[in-house]
């Protein structure tokens, strides 16, 4: 029934918006997924008792893991943030404008939710509750990945940086760029925090890990497996990025950083929203919720962890000159001058 509804929706969109789809096939993808975002928002509102009975059959018989605290918050994120992104990108296509930056943020957010949610469903206590509706995730994963690759391959928007501006910015050392220095310090601290929480979920026997998991983030022990998978994804993907981003802020010409900063900002934003919300939600058993006396430290640490990648992406978009690559002849001339 779900596949039939989505198929009919696609036919309706195709018949009403052929011009936009021929111009950019992403228009159909964003329109269909905007519909699924509204469905996710309805699921989240129902599970939090703001609605009654509207999606109850689907969550009980189709995807019961959406009734977990983590499932509720990824539905909120999809129903609010992704929905607004889909509308913005579809509107940009209709007006024939660029949407690459929005698309990169959406790509990181979407991939992160899939990387945690699908393995968590299979590995956690809901592994025995997987129903045929689970196979709807196959097109739900493949189609956005195709769209994300196409977004990544779009031409980058032109920058207003002149050749002299790029040279002047790249002559500055790290100490002459206090914003970048602060971001490098943040990335180092965030890297240590990422590694620490990864060791915590891997049952590191040290006293610090024991105290942290029982007194600050007991949600990491929840048998639903989402928090454990989330910390491992952080350790294997976010930790290397933090190291590479710190390198790119120190040495000029790393033109890949602005794009990947947007991708990771979306990924970390989605992950932290779901993790923080689920850690304190009533659907999480009381023994796994954040203790009241640890709320302040938990909130500050996790909020900073979510905010830092967004500041990095904002810095890369606002002042991109340091990351531009100079032509080979300009580099030789620059070396002769020094």
C-alpha angles and dihedrals in degrees: 000000000000091000090049092052092049091047092052090046091053091050090051092049092047093051093048100040109032093138094056093044092051089049093048124357089207087079091073092046093051093045094052093044091049086061092050089049090058089050090052091050090052090051092052093047091049094049089052090051096248087120132026130220099342098116099008096114092053096048093047100042103022112035111359092171088072086073092068120098091252092049092051093052096047086052090052091049092047093045095050113022099030091042092055091046092051091050092047094049094044089049091050091053091050090052091043093241132139120268102168096122092050089047093053092050090049091047093055093045094048096046092049092052091051094045090057104030100050098046089042090055092051099041102036133075091281093064089105091052097064109130133185089271086071088076089066085077090071095074088031087063102034099048096051090045089055090047092046093053090050090050091050091051094052116112114270116248114256117263128222092227115122124210092256092049091054093049093047093049094047092052090065119097123225093262089057090056106061094177092056091044090055091048092050090052089048092050092051092050092044089051092054091047090050092050091046094053090045090055090047094059089045088062097251106191097219120120093240092057092046093051093046097050094047102036105029112021111014087156086081087073094054109127092224084087096216095112092047092049089046093055092047091050088051091051096047099039112017096043095058090045092054090054093047092046091053088051091050091052091053101042119047128232101046094140093174095069101079092056096043092044088060092048093050093043089059092044096049092042093055093042096049093045091054094041097048094044095047091047091064103028121118091236088067110085112256094245090059098046122102109271114247093240089056097049095099097050092041093050096045095047095046095042091052089047089056096041099051098068090049091053089049092051091046091051092050093050096043099046108021097156095097091058098047117109116236120219113262092251092055092053091053091049090048091053092049091052090056 
